[in-house]
Amino acid sequence: MTGELVILLLLIVTAVAFDFTNGFHDTGNAMATSIATGALKPKVAVALSAILNLVGGFLSVEVAVTVTTSVLKIQDTDTGALMAGLDAETAMFIIFAGLVGGILWNLLTWLLGLPSSSSHALFGGLLGAGLAALGTAGINWSGLTAKVIIPALLSPFIAGLVAAIGVWLVFRVTRGVREARRERGFRYGQIATASLVSLAHGTGDAQKTMGVIALGLIAHGTLSDQEIEANGLPVWIIVLCAGAIALGTYLGGWRIIRTLGKGLVELDSPQGMAAEASSAAIILTSSHLGMALSTTHVATGSIIGSGVGRPGAKVRWGVAGRMVVGWLMTLPAAAIVGAVTYFVGHLVGGVGGAFLVFGILVVAGGAIYRRSQQQKVDHTNVNAEWEGEGTELAPELATAGKDA
């Protein structure tokens, strides 16, 4: 087995691990409001979301194509060959280091209960590793701006506006309906719209990992852009990535579900339905257009909008502010980790460097997981009353820190 093949296999394993973390990190985007309002029981919600994420992964490849072309410049678009001065081993190691940066940021924000963007963690990791290895010439700045950065800035505001208008209309139309009857009726609609968000999440986020694996295969020389355009992605990539994100979704990112469902706004079913409908419409539209949108930004904007649109509802702006800080940090923080990872592996070089980086990832990931078990959040306490007013993102984690 050649060194290049070993690095490719480590890249694929790491990509699947990222896809898994993406699943449990982003479950709350689809199901947090349904769990918070009681429309679905927690375990039923994550199981339903997992199934629909799996199905969604098979519906489109537009976002996967965006990932292969819109961040890194590793291939000459005219000839299909690697860029001048770039060999297969280096190209694959750049992608591998970027994945490590994305995973570590995902795990850290999951530990803190912070709904940051898995997509931007991935793109940040790739950006940092690409800059470390190739400099600014190795980045597709126009694609990154048009397909990632501009949608990231606009999507929370658009989602919030749509959700706010939707909530206002709902309460305007149903103002003569008894509250209990209104709640019961809208719970069914909430289940339907939350399911649609899960399906949309599969069409967007599972594809990002598909695109990364395809990029690794392009760097290795076993796949080309022309083959993707002619025949689509290999079926095994779709099955692997859809399955990994579905499994991660089923295990449930309870910390983040808690923050989105209880920490931002005290939701009722009409608000939840409006938020989920807004999220689904925007995510599905962006997936169709090949935009690598952050479902986290969309879902959070929708939830905040549902609070703004209902008279008398209370939005915890302190929690929202900390989320925004996390969003702003995600791309550069993951980029720094990706760059450092590339330099560490590059110092050792070859297969040895790849195994060193993979070992660091396993040790760091294990440490974060052990820390999370000191104060566990799961389906039994995900709907516990939120005790803070925004000074703590997740009060139970603050308690864990004091006990440590």
SVG drawing of the C-alpha trace seen along z (x, -y; Angstrom):
<svg xmlns="http://www.w3.org/2000/svg" viewBox="-63 -43 73 45">
<polyline fill="none" stroke="black" stroke-width="0.4" points="0.0,0.0 1.5,-3.3 1.8,-6.4 -0.6,-8.3 -3.3,-5.6 -2.8,-5.5 -3.3,-9.3 -6.4,-9.0 -7.9,-6.4 -7.2,-8.5 -8.8,-11.5 -12.0,-9.4 -12.2,-8.1 -11.7,-11.7 -14.3,-13.0 -16.9,-10.5 -16.0,-11.4 -16.7,-15.1 -20.0,-14.1 -20.9,-12.2 -20.2,-15.3 -22.1,-17.4 -25.1,-15.2 -25.2,-15.5 -24.1,-19.1 -26.9,-20.2 -29.8,-18.0 -31.2,-21.0 -31.6,-23.0 -34.5,-20.8 -35.9,-19.4 -35.2,-21.8 -38.5,-23.7 -40.6,-20.5 -38.9,-19.0 -39.2,-22.3 -43.0,-22.7 -43.7,-19.0 -44.8,-18.3 -42.5,-15.4 -40.8,-13.3 -37.0,-13.8 -36.0,-10.3 -38.8,-10.2 -37.7,-13.6 -34.0,-12.6 -35.0,-9.2 -37.3,-11.0 -34.7,-13.5 -32.1,-10.8 -34.3,-9.0 -35.0,-12.2 -31.3,-13.2 -30.5,-9.9 -33.1,-10.3 -32.1,-14.0 -28.5,-12.9 -29.7,-11.1 -31.7,-14.0 -29.1,-16.4 -25.4,-16.9 -25.3,-20.6 -23.7,-21.6 -21.2,-18.8 -20.0,-20.2 -19.7,-23.6 -17.4,-22.2 -15.1,-20.6 -14.7,-23.9 -15.5,-26.9 -12.9,-26.8 -9.5,-25.4 -7.7,-25.6 -6.1,-22.2 -7.0,-21.4 -6.6,-23.1 -10.2,-23.5 -9.0,-23.3 -6.8,-20.2 -8.1,-18.4 -4.5,-18.1 -3.3,-19.2 -2.2,-22.9 1.5,-23.4 3.8,-22.6 1.2,-20.6 1.6,-16.8 -1.1,-14.4 0.2,-13.8 0.3,-17.5 -3.1,-18.1 -4.7,-15.3 -2.9,-16.4 -4.4,-19.9 -7.9,-18.5 -7.1,-16.1 -5.8,-19.0 -8.8,-21.1 -11.1,-18.3 -9.3,-18.1 -9.8,-21.8 -13.5,-21.5 -14.0,-18.5 -12.2,-20.0 -14.2,-23.3 -17.4,-21.3 -16.6,-19.3 -15.6,-22.3 -18.8,-24.3 -20.9,-21.2 -19.3,-20.9 -20.3,-24.5 -23.8,-24.1 -23.0,-26.7 -25.0,-26.4 -22.1,-27.3 -22.0,-26.4 -20.5,-22.9 -20.3,-24.2 -18.2,-27.2 -16.0,-25.0 -15.3,-22.8 -14.7,-25.7 -12.5,-27.5 -10.4,-24.4 -9.9,-24.0 -9.1,-27.7 -6.5,-27.6 -4.8,-24.5 -4.9,-25.9 -3.3,-29.2 -0.6,-27.4 0.3,-25.2 -0.3,-27.3 -0.7,-30.9 -3.5,-33.1 -3.1,-31.7 -4.5,-28.4 -7.9,-29.8 -10.8,-30.4 -11.7,-33.8 -14.6,-34.5 -16.3,-31.2 -15.8,-31.4 -17.3,-34.9 -20.3,-34.2 -21.2,-30.7 -20.2,-30.9 -19.6,-34.3 -22.4,-36.4 -25.0,-33.7 -23.7,-33.4 -24.2,-37.1 -27.6,-37.4 -29.3,-34.1 -30.0,-34.8 -31.6,-38.1 -33.7,-36.7 -34.8,-33.7 -35.6,-35.9 -37.7,-38.3 -39.7,-35.5 -40.3,-33.8 -41.3,-37.1 -43.9,-37.8 -45.1,-34.3 -45.7,-34.4 -47.4,-37.7 -49.8,-36.4 -50.5,-33.2 -51.5,-35.1 -53.4,-37.7 -55.5,-35.0 -56.1,-32.9 -56.6,-35.6 -60.1,-34.4 -59.1,-30.7 -58.7,-29.3 -55.0,-28.9 -55.2,-25.2 -56.9,-24.4 -54.4,-26.6 -51.5,-24.8 -52.9,-21.4 -53.5,-22.2 -50.2,-23.8 -48.3,-20.9 -49.2,-18.8 -47.9,-21.5 -44.8,-21.9 -44.0,-18.2 -44.4,-18.5 -42.2,-21.6 -39.5,-20.2 -39.4,-17.0 -38.9,-19.2 -36.0,-20.9 -34.4,-17.5 -34.8,-16.6 -33.3,-19.9 -30.4,-19.4 -29.6,-16.1 -29.7,-17.7 -27.2,-20.4 -24.9,-19.2 -24.4,-15.6 -23.3,-16.8 -20.5,-19.0 -18.7,-15.9 -19.4,-14.1 -17.7,-17.1 -14.7,-16.8 -14.3,-13.1 -14.7,-13.8 -12.0,-16.5 -9.7,-14.0 -10.3,-11.5 -9.6,-14.2 -6.3,-15.1 -5.4,-11.4 -6.2,-11.1 -9.0,-8.5 -11.8,-10.9 -12.2,-14.1 -14.6,-17.0 -15.5,-15.8 -16.5,-12.4 -18.6,-14.1 -20.3,-16.2 -21.0,-13.2 -22.0,-10.6 -22.5,-12.3 -20.8,-11.3 -19.9,-7.6 -22.8,-5.9 -20.6,-4.6 -19.7,-8.2 -23.4,-9.1 -24.3,-6.1 -21.3,-6.5 -22.0,-10.2 -25.8,-10.0 -25.4,-7.1 -22.8,-8.9 -24.8,-12.1 -28.0,-10.1 -26.2,-8.1 -24.9,-11.3 -28.3,-12.9 -29.9,-9.9 -27.4,-10.1 -28.7,-13.7 -26.7,-16.8 -28.7,-17.4 -26.6,-20.4 -27.3,-22.4 -30.9,-21.2 -31.3,-22.6 -29.8,-26.0 -31.9,-26.4 -35.1,-25.1 -35.0,-26.7 -32.2,-29.3 -33.3,-31.8 -37.1,-32.1 -39.8,-30.3 -41.6,-28.8 -45.1,-27.7 -46.3,-25.6 -47.3,-28.4 -43.9,-30.0 -42.2,-26.7 -44.1,-26.0 -43.3,-29.4 -39.6,-29.1 -39.3,-25.6 -41.2,-26.6 -38.9,-29.6 -35.8,-27.5 -37.0,-24.7 -37.9,-27.2 -34.5,-28.9 -32.3,-25.8 -34.0,-24.0 -33.8,-27.0 -30.0,-27.4 -29.3,-23.7 -31.0,-23.9 -28.8,-26.9 -25.6,-25.1 -25.0,-27.6 -23.2,-26.0 -25.5,-27.7 -25.3,-27.2 -28.4,-25.5 -27.4,-26.7 -27.5,-30.4 -30.9,-29.9 -32.5,-28.0 -31.2,-30.4 -32.4,-33.4 -35.8,-31.8 -36.2,-31.1 -35.2,-34.7 -37.6,-36.0 -40.4,-33.8 -39.9,-35.6 -39.7,-39.1 -42.9,-38.4 -45.0,-37.5 -46.2,-40.4 -45.0,-40.0 -42.5,-37.2 -39.2,-37.4 -36.0,-36.9 -32.8,-36.3 -30.6,-38.7 -27.6,-37.8 -27.7,-34.2 -28.2,-35.4 -25.2,-37.7 -22.9,-35.0 -24.1,-32.8 -23.2,-35.6 -19.7,-35.9 -19.4,-32.1 -20.4,-32.5 -17.8,-35.2 -15.1,-33.1 -15.9,-29.9 -14.3,-30.5 -11.0,-32.1 -10.8,-29.6 -11.2,-26.6 -8.8,-28.1 -6.1,-28.5 -6.5,-24.9 -6.4,-23.7 -3.2,-25.7 -1.5,-24.5 -2.5,-20.9 -1.0,-21.2 2.3,-22.6 2.5,-19.9 2.0,-17.1 4.2,-18.8 7.1,-18.9 7.1,-15.1 6.0,-14.6 4.4,-11.8 2.4,-9.0 4.1,-9.6 2.8,-13.1 -0.7,-12.0 -0.8,-9.4 0.5,-12.0 -2.3,-14.4 -4.9,-11.6 -3.6,-10.6 -3.9,-14.2 -7.5,-14.3 -8.4,-11.1 -6.8,-12.2 -8.4,-15.7 -11.8,-14.4 -11.7,-11.8 -10.8,-14.5 -13.7,-16.7 -16.1,-13.8 -14.9,-12.9 -15.4,-16.5 -18.9,-16.5 -19.8,-13.5 -19.1,-15.4 -22.4,-17.2 -24.5,-15.3 -27.3,-16.7 -29.6,-14.1 -33.2,-13.4 -34.1,-13.3 -33.1,-16.9 -33.0,-18.7 -36.3,-20.5 -35.4,-21.5 -36.2,-25.2 -33.6,-27.6 -32.3,-29.3 -30.3,-32.2 -31.2,-35.4 -28.4,-35.3 -25.3,-35.6 -24.6,-31.8 -25.1,-30.0 -26.0,-26.8 -26.3,-27.1 -25.8,-23.4 -22.3,-23.7 -21.4,-26.5 -22.2,-24.3 -20.0,-21.6 -17.1,-24.0 -17.4,-25.0 -17.5,-21.3 -14.4,-20.4"/>
</svg>
